[in-house]
Amino acid sequence: MSCKCKFRDPVVERVVDKFKQRSDVGYKKYGITLDDDPSKVVDWLNHLQEELMDAVLYLQKAKETYAKEEKI
């Protein structure tokens, strides 16, 4: 499915482009779309938990880096 959408907001358009790129990476890696993935709900919840844990780590690293840069 291809989207020839018009966007009012270029930020939204860039995010949608990133979603499409991420989907392509996943398809190349796993050979299946998210829609066709037969994983159980508990598997999805575990994936989500792991991704959110990673996000917190990235957030912490960014905050620490920002704090160091502000002191310079």
C-alpha positions as CSV (number, residue, x, y, z in Angstrom):
1,M,0.0,0.0,0.0
2,S,1.5,3.3,-1.1
3,C,0.5,6.6,0.3
4,K,0.6,9.7,-1.9
5,C,-0.6,11.9,1.0
6,K,-0.3,15.6,1.2
7,F,0.9,16.8,4.5
8,R,0.2,20.2,6.1
9,D,3.0,19.7,8.5
10,P,6.5,18.7,7.2
11,V,7.4,17.3,10.6
12,V,4.5,14.8,10.4
13,E,5.6,13.9,6.9
14,R,9.1,13.2,8.1
15,V,7.8,10.9,10.8
16,V,5.6,9.0,8.4
17,D,8.7,8.6,6.1
18,K,10.6,7.2,9.1
19,F,7.7,4.7,9.8
20,K,7.9,3.5,6.2
21,Q,11.7,3.1,6.4
22,R,11.4,1.2,9.7
23,S,8.8,-1.1,8.2
24,D,11.1,-1.8,5.3
25,V,14.0,-2.6,7.7
26,G,11.7,-5.0,9.6
27,Y,10.5,-6.7,6.5
28,K,14.0,-7.2,5.2
29,K,15.1,-8.6,8.6
30,Y,12.1,-10.9,9.3
31,G,10.6,-11.5,5.8
32,I,7.1,-10.7,7.1
33,T,4.9,-7.7,7.7
34,L,3.8,-6.7,11.1
35,D,0.2,-7.3,10.0
36,D,1.0,-10.9,9.1
37,D,3.1,-11.7,12.1
38,P,1.4,-14.5,14.1
39,S,3.2,-13.7,17.5
40,K,1.2,-14.0,20.7
41,V,0.0,-11.0,22.6
42,V,2.5,-11.7,25.4
43,D,5.3,-11.6,22.8
44,W,4.1,-8.1,21.6
45,L,4.1,-6.9,25.2
46,N,7.6,-8.2,25.8
47,H,8.8,-6.5,22.6
48,L,7.1,-3.2,23.8
49,Q,8.7,-3.5,27.2
50,E,12.1,-4.0,25.8
51,E,11.7,-1.1,23.4
52,L,10.5,1.2,26.1
53,M,13.5,0.2,28.3
54,D,15.8,1.0,25.5
55,A,14.1,4.4,25.1
56,V,14.7,5.2,28.7
57,L,18.4,4.4,28.3
58,Y,18.6,6.7,25.2
59,L,16.8,9.4,27.1
60,Q,19.2,9.2,30.1
61,K,22.2,9.2,27.8
62,A,20.9,12.3,25.9
63,K,20.2,14.1,29.2
64,E,23.7,13.4,30.4
65,T,25.3,14.5,27.1
66,Y,23.2,17.7,27.1
67,A,24.2,18.4,30.7
68,K,27.9,18.0,29.9
69,E,27.6,20.1,26.8
70,E,25.9,22.9,28.7
71,K,28.8,23.0,31.2
72,I,31.4,23.5,28.5
